């Protein structure tokens, strides 16, 4: 099953991946802060991920890894 991981310590919470996701399954975490004080992105519905890589391609910090199992 395709899925993504977000390195929360690298993510600066810019939201570009959230806007890029065609399935709208990404959001900025409302409860998690990384060490720099940013709300990192998170996937709220992994089974809906199609591994299209739109999120990873738009991430300026290369904080997202996409897996196609």
C-alpha positions, 0 to 999 in steps of 0.5 A, a space after each residue: 500500500 502506498 504511503 508517505 512519511 514526513 520528517 517532522 524535524 525538517 518540515 517548516 510547516 509551509 503548507 505547500 504539500 497540503 495544497 499540492 495533494 490531489 486527494 486532500 489527505 495532508 494537513 498541518 498538525 494542529 497539536 504537534 510542534 517540532 523543535 523549531 516551533 513549526 507545525 509539521 505536515 501529517 497525513 490524515 488518511 494513509 489508505 487514500 494515498 496514491 503515491 503520486 509524489 505531488 507532496 514530495 515534489 513541492 516540498 522545498 525542504 525534502 521532508 517527505 518520502 513517498 513509498 510505493 509498496 
